[in-house]
Amino acid sequence: MSRDPAVGRWAMMMAVRVAATLGAILGVVLLGRAEAWGPKLLGVAIVASALWVIATVPRALAHRWRTPE
């Protein structure tokens, strides 16, 4: 029985979303616990980049793996 490649691709897109969500949580924790400006800016940068990954990478993968017409 052959395995459907869509299952693996869906799992990869979900793994990217979960990893980016965990990164955003890490950034929020860092932002909340930091007292100096440097770590706070790092927390903001981590949150912003994680949100960008959540918004763009799964769509790019879906576009790349789309079945040609």
Sequence and secondary structure as in RCSB ss.txt:
>XXXX:A:sequence
MSRDPAVGRWAMMMAVRVAATLGAILGVVLLGRAEAWGPKLLGVAIVASALWVIATVPRALAHRWRTPE
>XXXX:A:secstr
    HHHHHHHHHHHHHHHHHHHHHHHHHHHHH  SHHHHHHHHHHHHHHHHHHHHHHHHHHHHH    
